[in-house]
Amino acid sequence: MRGRKGIRVFMLSPHGKMSPFQRAQMYSLQDTNIFNIAIRGVFDDCQDIVKAVSGDAAFKSAHRIGAVNSINRARVIAQVVYYFKGYFAATRGNDEQVSFAVPSGNFGNIFAGHIARMMGLPIRRLILASNENDVLDEFFRTGVYRPRTSAQTHETSSPSMDISKASNFERFVYDVVGRDPQRTAALWKSLATQGQFDLSGTPEFASVAGRFGFQSGVSTHANRLQTIRMAHEKYGTLIDTHTADGLKVALEKREANVPMVVLETALPVKFAQTIVEAVGIEPPRRPEHQDIEKLPQRVMELPTSVQAVKDFIHSNT
């Protein structure tokens, strides 16, 4: 979308919650139609603002706004292809099953795997890997969904998973409760009034692991370092911190004679500090990424305010 006539892009990110390389990738874009907005909060705050802006029908229509992240179901549908590609790469016949391990924060990628499985792809297990922000792991273990507040969200070395309110999780729960909109609405009403809902002990929760094939696990910073080190020493491969979370949980959940595919997340260079801590070397960079942190940056810092973002959009469209 860079430089495209008639298109303006407003990218929200949590101020100070990304690595220097990630910030440079985004903020060094000099195209006049690209606007970076650093929100003084966490990822969940950015996402809440995007939802609020998209939920204002009049404002959305006036400015012709669409969402590009996994709030938009079209993005999730595009990711379904990953699972078919991975399945065909790991099997020789359609009678084989494959499990997938997915580092997950916003539940978009693994929800795409859920769609693929519902379409008939022979997926045995969908393994969700959480970091220290273990809201989703808690649900898959206990049946209790209890999002944390912004203050309770941990800042970790796999920051793209530093999320406590997963947008796509509601879509999954809708399937779990038999696609009953009233039941789904009641659960989210309980979430709004009590801060949680509890499906433990219900046939619905039993279907999560049974009918839908979900399991989960948690990876910490120490696990990340150990897994990055293992992958580098044993296989000569550098993996990023999020992929390390997925690999750690995958190895715990792997079953004999069932191929396990771990979905890789990002370039290791995005999280160089942790890579150096794990293996003692700087991750390699592509030529276009050399000294990217030294480039001039364009970014607007704004408070955690829907109105402030709306005003910024209005003044730049």
Secondary structure as GFF3:
##gff-version 3
##sequence-region A 1 317
A	DSSP	beta_strand	9	14	.	.	.	ID=ss1
A	DSSP	alpha_helix	20	27	.	.	.	ID=ss2
A	DSSP	beta_strand	34	39	.	.	.	ID=ss3
A	DSSP	alpha_helix	43	55	.	.	.	ID=ss4
A	DSSP	alpha_helix	57	63	.	.	.	ID=ss5
A	DSSP	alpha_helix	73	90	.	.	.	ID=ss6
A	DSSP	beta_strand	98	103	.	.	.	ID=ss7
A	DSSP	alpha_helix	108	118	.	.	.	ID=ss8
A	DSSP	beta_strand	123	130	.	.	.	ID=ss9
A	DSSP	alpha_helix	135	142	.	.	.	ID=ss10
A	DSSP	beta_strand	144	145	.	.	.	ID=ss11
A	DSSP	three_ten_helix	150	152	.	.	.	ID=ss12
A	DSSP	three_ten_helix	159	161	.	.	.	ID=ss13
A	DSSP	alpha_helix	169	176	.	.	.	ID=ss14
A	DSSP	alpha_helix	181	194	.	.	.	ID=ss15
A	DSSP	beta_strand	197	198	.	.	.	ID=ss16
A	DSSP	alpha_helix	203	209	.	.	.	ID=ss17
A	DSSP	beta_strand	214	218	.	.	.	ID=ss18
A	DSSP	alpha_helix	221	235	.	.	.	ID=ss19
A	DSSP	alpha_helix	241	253	.	.	.	ID=ss20
A	DSSP	beta_strand	260	262	.	.	.	ID=ss21
A	DSSP	three_ten_helix	268	271	.	.	.	ID=ss22
A	DSSP	alpha_helix	272	279	.	.	.	ID=ss23
A	DSSP	three_ten_helix	287	289	.	.	.	ID=ss24
A	DSSP	three_ten_helix	292	294	.	.	.	ID=ss25
A	DSSP	beta_strand	300	302	.	.	.	ID=ss26
A	DSSP	alpha_helix	306	315	.	.	.	ID=ss27
###
